[in-house]
Amino acid sequence: MKKRTRVTHPPDVHVPADNRPLVAPIYQSVKFTFDDVGETRRYFGRQREGFYYSRSSNPTLRQLERLLAELQGREDCLLTASGVAAIATPLLALLRSGDHVVYFAELYQPTRALIAGMLGRFGVTSTMLSVDDYAGLERELASRPTRLVVFESPSNPVLKIADIARITGVARARGALTLLDNTLAGVHDHGQYDVDIFAHSLTKFASGHGDVMGGAIIARRELLDAMREDAENIGPTLDPHAAYLILRGMKTYFVRRDAQCRNSLRVAEFLAGHPQVERVRYPGLARDPGHVLAAQQMSDFGALVTFDIRGGLETGSRFAEALQLFAIAASLGSTESLVLPPALLQPRGLTAEQRAWSDIGPGTVRLSIGVEDADDLVEDLRQALFAAQ
Ligand SMILES: Cc1ncc(COP(=O)(O)O)c(C=O)c1O
């Protein structure tokens, strides 16, 4: 073989079957080959296992999909390149022109934009409610056929806790599917509820280190199979290297989550006793409006703490800029603590009434709590609150 040929066909390295790597390798290959055409055709006919093209499936992705499906307590999982793709893919695959969707003012802004804007252009109708308005939800679902109810719990950023049994109960009774963006609660929680589709941003707690993006759709097999062809044709695929990094992050998922939740409670308790703070929202605080429900539904209280600073928008900006350990940055769930000041949190695309439902005020600050020492985080918050006055 000439050198020019050799470099494109390097020597094979055989790893004996009884000599496995402890860490699964990254299958950083777009293509997988069968030795003959007949086997390739059998693969396409679903008569044999295998892999062909990584836009459809890949062993590294498959390992992560199986892990996440098991943790969430569902049959299967489909990975996507981002959290928003894990929300967009089921919506695009399952909805038809003329279908009706119920969603909430408290949802992540791009989800609202996708439902009202993009899907609206394709003839999908939608109704926005407040996630607190259970009577409104019952009325809406009774008044017209609805294909899908899209919700979050805890909501971002105000951390309202949705009554999952109530929402899924009324949706099931009226023949609507439910999609829960479970990013804030995590891949380990809420599996006991009758949710049809879980969507996750793996960019957050699952990967955990702020260095990779990803998403997951987790559901029963029949629903995922109904999305697969559209997903393959749209191509929201996760790269194998990203899947490998998320698999690595998952090894410390519970250790990080425990530390982040512990730190969050310390931070919430500190803020609740501070004169510069008007209101704290953390479901782990006994007097939080979502505490009782969160204690029933979740195995922890999460790692976001949201509060209202006295003085509003400008004091909030001064506070965020005075922090030394908390970076002013988007996203959440990573090892490092982050802050979003009121000026970066104001909801877009809502009427005055819907803004009131969202409960985001002029002084609302969102903290994403990392794994640092809680004493250092509290000291940093104390000095920044003082500096912001
Ligand atoms: C609740 C929630 N859902 C979805 C997303 C989108 O995830 P990604 O940034 O991975 O697309 C985010 C991102 O902040 C989020 O907070």
Ligand as a Chemical Component Dictionary entry (heavy atoms), coordinates in Angstrom:
data_LIG
# 
_chem_comp.id                   LIG 
_chem_comp.type                 NON-POLYMER 
_chem_comp.pdbx_formal_charge   0 
_chem_comp.three_letter_code    LIG 
# 
loop_
_chem_comp_atom.comp_id 
_chem_comp_atom.atom_id 
_chem_comp_atom.alt_atom_id 
_chem_comp_atom.type_symbol 
_chem_comp_atom.charge 
_chem_comp_atom.model_Cartn_x 
_chem_comp_atom.model_Cartn_y 
_chem_comp_atom.model_Cartn_z 
_chem_comp_atom.pdbx_ordinal 
LIG C1 C1 C 0 -35.634 25.432 31.338 1  
LIG C2 C2 C 0 -34.767 25.447 30.124 2  
LIG N1 N1 N 0 -35.119 24.723 29.055 3  
LIG C3 C3 C 0 -34.373 24.701 27.939 4  
LIG C4 C4 C 0 -33.219 25.451 27.833 5  
LIG C5 C5 C 0 -32.455 25.441 26.544 6  
LIG O1 O1 O 0 -31.313 24.670 26.638 7  
LIG P1 P1 P 0 -30.086 24.834 25.640 8  
LIG O2 O2 O 0 -29.423 26.131 25.966 9  
LIG O3 O3 O 0 -29.255 23.614 25.898 10 
LIG O4 O4 O 0 -30.642 24.850 24.249 11 
LIG C6 C6 C 0 -32.814 26.230 28.914 12 
LIG C7 C7 C 0 -31.595 27.059 28.820 13 
LIG O5 O5 O 0 -31.366 27.947 29.603 14 
LIG C8 C8 C 0 -33.609 26.234 30.088 15 
LIG O6 O6 O 0 -33.285 26.969 31.161 16 
# 
loop_
_chem_comp_bond.comp_id 
_chem_comp_bond.atom_id_1 
_chem_comp_bond.atom_id_2 
_chem_comp_bond.value_order 
_chem_comp_bond.pdbx_ordinal 
LIG C1 C2 SING 1  
LIG C2 N1 SING 2  
LIG C2 C8 DOUB 3  
LIG N1 C3 DOUB 4  
LIG C3 C4 SING 5  
LIG C4 C5 SING 6  
LIG C4 C6 DOUB 7  
LIG C5 O1 SING 8  
LIG O1 P1 SING 9  
LIG P1 O2 DOUB 10 
LIG P1 O3 SING 11 
LIG P1 O4 SING 12 
LIG C6 C7 SING 13 
LIG C6 C8 SING 14 
LIG C7 O5 DOUB 15 
LIG C8 O6 SING 16 
# 
